[in-house]
């Protein structure tokens, strides 16, 4: 081939013998050489010549003066592969006849020498003759010609060397691809037209398509170009210059378009030529073969004449890219390719793999789909003269060759049709991967079955038809029974419903439109023809499912009703019973009420509790069903007297005298469907949170729930009892609770007085606890307003203030301490432990008691404060001597949380009395530190995690403006734990341990 010739020539030129024979000429000879280069072998000269020729050049030309022939015994033979449908130019061993012909080249004018680079044994083993061309070529053109001339079938023709049946079948296959023969291998109308063209059937098919696409002018140019050798020269020694000259003809999308640009360019040269000699010079300068350009125009002229004879008129308006390449495709369907993920690789028709020829504008592989003028196999399979195409063109152009596959037929509500995904392939290449199509016309029987099963039996049909509304309501009612009973054996299988409709609906009904048309006709005679009956849908009756056992609402103690929903789907978030609660009512829920679920499920829950008991207790309760019944009977009249676990523990204690261990029923082990699922919604019905942990929800949304409850809506929603600017009890009795409506929801609110500094106001709260907390501050403020003279006098003469100020000077300034004392005395004297007043009479009596208690409380608090100050002084006297920085830092932090501005009012009377003990405990810790620092370290390690939990949660609550009584209790239990670890001799008022504190913290988690 050309490459080997160039490499050999270069090697010979570099060889050392060339220095001693400077007159030796080395002349390559192959088709792509320019005419001038080819003619050098015929020009006389005195130098010795070495001619390096291809097989085609050697057999086509007689070069004079050849005395020596070196025969490699190989040739690149053009052979058509019927398997891959491509032209192969592979290197093969030549036949004996070809070898003898080569030897004859050196004996034309005198005896010569032929040197064969292979053995005589190899020569004797070769074929006598080269295979005839009919055995190496596609037979499509031969078959087409024989059919058109009516000279018989190619299978029966008496060839000297008949082609194989596979080659014949391949020829027919190509003609079928071109639309030239039918299934009976007879010429079609297209075939008869193609037979009139004296050119390759593929190119002829392009011309026929060009007439339809109105681009005959352009396709004639391209067709004639494909029939001749490429007129663009690319000399080896001037490749870069040639590429630069030819770049003007390139189109980045298509090599075919280059022929059109080159045609227009040469046509312009012809119009403006001054002489033939100058024209040829211009062509040479641009590396164009003038001879091949003329040959191209001659073939084009012949085709143009043929078009006139056939009555085809070329278009006058230039065609676009799409039209031109749609016209090319019918003749090149076997030459399409789809880019794979592998660099530079395309997947071709019938699974072949190919690459774009290096000389193509598409060589970088940017085009996803391509078509090529030819596929030629040399070192690899190359697509020559390629163009980018739209795969959508292929389905229309090659519809008879496309194969269609349908997957996943399914019902689509919106289209009211059974839809499948269609995959369209052409020669194994997917041109449509997943297109939804109406499946009814494709497979009516299967489409009808899917329509009945999905649209009617499964209820996925969108219609207002009375029969459908009735059927769905009936099915939903029965499904609700299944969810409530947690059994899936009530509603019949969909097959039963399918059978019902299958017997009624005609066989040609496959979609919603056809069904509606039929339904309206038959319902004129029988309006209830398609109505399902309860007896058909139920396997058995479910008489035990009653409103009492499975209520639709849960009634709160204040009479509010909250919706309940049932679902039987283990693993689903909504499995079990779901209580939907508006945000304003969240704080109203009580865990002990939710513990009992609904009557229809409580038996299963109690049974689980009993089965989870230790064996020695469980044995004393068998048979368990009877024990469950006994428990339910004994608690039938009680309205949730205690949490279920506590009630069961009491029941078991009475029955067995055995105590149930506290950790017997951990919440995380209870099956989810036996825990009430709580779904919190806002005013618009949007879900805010969902959990089976009521405490966690109330910690998460409790503040928001209270704000939502007390917020005022429009003016007509204002509650009558709410008042502002109150300075005396002039509003009559203050009820514990009031009922009102908000957003159409009946609510119960708890009124309370709230402190507004210069006055008080009446506001509603969502829980009694929140109302009581606010009421205490409100009553305190109103009492202060009523006793302002006495309080003013107390402010002037606080007992023990001077001494306490000196003792606690390092913690706070005297002014702050004075205010703290005054607030604490007022709180204790005015409220003490008395019940909060709810009427004017009670409030007046409270005023009188408060007035009498002020002196006594002042004296008591002064003594307590002096004790706190003394213990503090003892502690801080020892603290500077401590060298252990860890201990010093811990004690200082502890003091910061015990003694600070406002501690007297914040701490509360009962806790305030414990402060001296806590301070003494800190002093004892210092006394023990030197003797056993390791023990102090261990104790500190025990306390540290709890203190960190408290500080972090406290900071979080402060930022959110929350008050958490549980967190406050947790904080004081940490102080008691410190006493028990560092100063056991002081004792604690109740048992405390690390384990108890850990359990308390876990119960406080959201």
Secondary structure, 3 states (H helix, E strand, C coil): CHHHHHHHHHHHHHCHHHHCCCCCEEEEECCCCCHHHHHHHHCCCCCCEEEEECHHHHHHCCCCCCCEEEECCEEEEEEEECCCCEEEEEEEECCHHHHHHHHHHHCCCCCCEEEECCCHHHHHCCCCCCCCHHHCCCCHHHHHHHHHHCCCCCCCCCCCCCCCHHHHHHHHHHHHHCCCECCCCCECHHHHHHHCCCCCHHHHHHHHHHHHHCCHHHHHHHHHHHCCCCCECCCHHHHHHHHHHHHHHCECCECHHHHHHHHHHHHHHHHCCCCHHHHHHHHHHCCECHHHHHHHHHHHHHHHHHHHHHCCCCCCCCCCHHHHHHHHHCCCHHHEEEECCCCCCEEEHHHCEEEECCCCCCCCCCCCEEEEEEEEECCCEEEEEEEECCHHHHHHHCCCCCEEEEEEEEEECCCCEEEEEEEEEECCEEEEEEEEEECCCCCHHHHHHHHHHHHHHCCCCCCCCHHHHHHHHHHHHHHHHHHHHCCCCCECCHHHHHHHHHCCCCCCCCCHHHHHHHHHHHCCCCCCCCCCCHHHHECCCCCCCCCCCCCCEEECCCCCEEEEEEECCCCCCCCEEEEEEEHHHHHHCCHHHHHCCCHHHHHHHHHHHHHCCCHHHHHHHCCHHHHHHHHHHHCCCCCCCCCHHHHHHHHHHHHHCCCCCCCCCCHHHCCHHHCCEEEEECCCCCEEEEECCHHHHHHHHHHHHHHHHHCCCCHHHCCCCCEEEECCCCCCCCCCCEEEEECCEEEEEEEEEEECCCCEEEEEECCHHHHHHHHHHHHHHHHHHHCHHHHHHHHHCCCCHHHHHHHCCCCCCHHHHHHHHHHHHHHHHHHCCCCCCCCHHHHHHHHHHHHHHHHHHHHHHHHHHHHHHHHHHHHHHHHCCCCCHHHHHHHHHHHHHHCCCCHHHHHCHHHHCCHHHHHHHHHHHHHHHCCCHHHHHHHHHHHHHHHHHHHHHHHHHHHHCCCCHHHHHHHHHHHHHHHHHHCHHHCCCCCCCHHHHHHHHHHCCC
